[in-house]
Amino acid sequence: MNGLVLYRSRYGATRQYAEWIGTDLRLPVIDPDMLNDQLLAGCDFLVIGTSVYLGDLLLKAWLKGNKHRLEQKKLFFFIVCAPSPDASGHGQIIMDNIPGDLLRPSTDIVFLPGRWIFRQLSPTDGRVLKEKALAETDPAKKAALSQDSDAVKKEHIAGLLDAVRSFNQSIEM
Ligand SMILES: Cc1cc2nc3c(=O)[nH]c(=O)nc-3n(C[C@H](O)[C@H](O)[C@H](O)COP(=O)(O)O)c2cc1C
């Protein structure tokens, strides 16, 4: 397969998914800042992973700055979000973060559940979650925001792996 996995992660959830994807598909996993024209010319597709913080993808600015290069390629996005994702907000995250030129019918986007472990968070990030928990009125959501939660599981990447494999078969035919 001629593809690359690019990702940005703050506490490792997105990195874990990127490594599983790279290993299973036997693709190089690189920092987006390492992407250059030579690497890009040699690949048929990119798998791009990024987590979301307060509605912003960690790769938001990078996507905007690199859209002219990315629009030539088949793109698969995986967006790592809250451990219990609220799908009602996913459309907004896409619209706010991924440049319109990259949102073609052929662009695949999946949301994968992430994790938060309070002792690993920066003081600011820990405070943000605590403030969200305080403001939350739904008791179940309040409890979820108040404790460690880890939903990162390899099984969640199965659909993405299938999509990449079937794209690759289609271009080899
Ligand atoms: C301060 C903070 C803000 C977050 N904001 C959002 C958010 O707006 N939407 C969401 O779905 N998840 C949000 N999350 C959950 C993260 O996306 C999740 O913890 C993810 O696994 C982080 O992945 P990373 O370790 O690869 O950066 C937030 C987490 C933290 C700690």
The ligand as an ORCA input file, in Angstrom:
! r2SCAN-3c Opt
* xyz 0 1
  C      -9.634     19.835     28.266
  C     -10.284     18.839     27.370
  C     -11.197     19.265     26.421
  C     -11.822     18.343     25.570
  N     -12.734     18.785     24.653
  C     -13.402     17.879     23.911
  C     -14.414     18.290     23.000
  O     -14.677     19.481     22.806
  N     -15.099     17.329     22.315
  C     -14.823     15.999     22.484
  O     -15.480     15.147     21.880
  N     -13.815     15.582     23.300
  C     -13.114     16.494     24.020
  N     -12.117     16.076     24.857
  C     -11.752     14.660     24.871
  C     -10.435     14.393     24.103
  O     -10.627     14.574     22.715
  C      -9.992     12.956     24.423
  O      -9.557     12.964     25.775
  C      -8.948     12.378     23.521
  O      -8.761     11.022     23.830
  C      -7.603     13.074     23.594
  O      -6.732     12.432     22.688
  P      -5.150     12.677     22.687
  O      -4.608     12.102     23.960
  O      -4.663     11.920     21.502
  O      -4.916     14.148     22.555
  C     -11.494     16.965     25.683
  C     -10.552     16.553     26.631
  C      -9.952     17.465     27.458
  C      -8.944     16.979     28.475
*
